[in-house]
């Protein structure tokens, strides 16, 4: 049985459309996105420091519709101005911070549709940190230190980041009281 080249079912057309959208989003993120792990002091955290994984895509405000399109495609996160109200910065950003959304939506997407630039390496580090946080690795001092080292190796591993890592690691050195409880 011979099938015409033009005889595509609606399902096949939808599948191709979905792939085209996925590739568009992937390319857009390659250019305008980032996988970032913020490191913040938090007095309620076990070791007073916390890691906050964030997926970002930024764009000038006149193209905020693209960010809303990406948000609706992932069905999570939020779009907001990327600046203070008094700033002259006109960029907007799509952000996903929820670990659940990162694990269920964002990470599987980029595993299925890998990035083509050096951002793929950042994504691999980012996803490993997200899963390690999910598994509780950060709840031990050695685990937290290990995750901090990976986080600080992301996004160009600059001089400032190395100095900041050393400051945090020094701050994490447990006192005698903590050593006895660990």
C-alpha positions in Angstrom: 0.0 0.0 0.0 1.4 3.4 -1.0 0.7 6.5 1.1 0.7 9.9 -0.4 3.3 12.3 0.8 0.5 14.8 1.4 -1.6 12.5 3.4 -0.8 13.5 7.0 -3.3 12.8 9.7 -4.3 15.6 12.1 -2.4 13.8 14.8 0.8 13.9 12.8 0.3 17.6 12.0 -0.3 18.3 15.7 2.8 16.3 16.7 4.9 18.3 14.2 3.4 21.5 15.4 4.2 20.6 19.0 7.8 19.7 18.0 8.1 23.0 16.2 7.0 24.9 19.2 9.3 23.0 21.5 12.3 23.7 19.2 11.3 27.4 19.0 11.2 27.6 22.9 14.5 25.7 23.1 16.2 28.0 20.7 14.8 31.1 22.4 16.0 29.8 25.8 19.4 29.1 24.2 19.6 32.8 23.4 17.7 34.5 26.2 17.4 32.1 29.0 19.4 31.0 32.0 19.6 28.3 34.6 20.7 29.9 37.9 21.1 28.8 41.5 20.8 31.8 43.9 22.6 31.4 47.2 21.1 33.3 50.0 21.7 33.6 53.7 18.6 32.3 55.6 18.6 32.2 59.4 16.0 29.4 59.4 18.0 27.0 57.1 19.9 24.3 58.8 23.3 25.8 58.0 22.0 29.4 57.5 22.5 29.3 53.7 20.0 28.1 51.1 20.2 27.4 47.4 17.3 28.6 45.2 17.2 27.1 41.7 15.6 29.4 39.1 14.9 29.1 35.4 14.7 32.5 33.7 14.0 33.8 30.3 14.2 37.6 29.7 13.0 39.8 26.9 12.3 43.5 26.3 8.9 44.6 27.4 7.6 45.1 23.9 8.0 41.3 23.4 6.5 40.2 26.7 4.0 38.2 24.7 6.8 35.7 23.9 7.4 35.2 27.7 3.7 34.7 28.2 3.7 32.2 25.4 6.6 30.3 27.0 4.9 30.4 30.4 1.6 29.0 29.0 3.6 26.3 27.2 5.2 25.2 30.5 2.0 25.8 32.5 4.0 27.1 35.5 6.0 30.1 36.7 5.3 33.8 36.4 6.2 36.8 34.2 7.2 40.1 35.8 9.3 43.2 35.2 13.0 42.5 35.6 13.6 45.8 37.3 12.4 48.2 40.0 9.6 50.6 39.1 12.0 53.5 39.1 14.5 51.8 36.7 14.9 52.6 33.1 15.4 48.9 32.4 12.5 47.8 30.2 13.1 44.0 30.3 10.7 41.5 31.6 11.5 38.0 32.8 9.7 34.6 32.9 10.7 32.8 36.1 10.2 29.3 37.4 11.3 28.8 41.0 9.1 26.0 42.3 11.2 22.8 42.6 8.1 20.8 41.8 7.6 22.7 38.6 11.3 22.5 37.7 11.2 18.7 38.2 7.9 18.0 36.5 7.9 20.6 33.7 11.1 22.4 32.9 13.8 19.7 33.4 11.9 17.0 31.4 11.4 19.4 28.6 15.1 20.2 28.2 16.0 16.6 28.6 13.7 15.8 25.6 14.8 18.9 23.7 18.5 19.6 24.6 20.0 23.0 24.3 22.6 23.6 21.5 24.9 26.0 23.2 27.1 25.9 26.3 23.9 26.5 28.3 23.4 22.7 28.0 26.3 22.2 30.4 24.7 24.8 32.8 21.4 22.9 32.5 23.0 19.6 33.4 24.6 21.2 36.5 21.3 22.9 37.3 19.2 19.8 37.0 21.6 17.8 39.2 21.3 20.5 41.9 17.5 20.5 41.7 17.3 16.7 42.1 20.0 16.8 44.9 17.9 19.4 46.8 14.8 17.3 46.2 16.6 14.3 47.7 17.8 16.3 50.8 21.5 16.4 50.0 21.7 20.0 51.3 20.7 18.8 54.8 24.2 17.6 55.5 27.2 19.9 55.7 29.2 18.0 53.2 26.2 17.8 50.9 25.6 21.5 51.1 29.2 22.3 50.4 29.2 20.0 47.4 26.1 21.7 46.0 27.6 25.1 46.6 30.7 24.1 44.6 28.6 23.0 41.7 26.4 26.2 41.9 29.5 28.4 42.0 30.9 26.6 38.9 27.9 27.6 36.9 27.6 30.7 34.6 31.2 31.5 33.9 32.8 30.6 37.2 34.2 34.1 37.7 36.7 35.5 40.2 34.0 37.1 42.3 32.1 33.9 42.5 35.2 32.0 43.8 35.8 34.6 46.5 32.2 34.4 47.5 32.3 30.6 47.6 35.3 30.8 49.9 33.5 33.2 52.2 30.5 31.0 52.4 32.5 27.8 53.0 34.4 29.6 55.8 31.1 30.7 57.3 29.9 27.1 57.1 32.7 25.8 59.2 30.8 24.3 62.1 31.4 25.5 65.7 32.3 22.9 68.3 28.6 22.7 69.3 27.5 21.9 65.8 30.3 19.4 65.3 29.1 17.4 68.3 25.6 17.2 66.9 26.5 16.3 63.3 
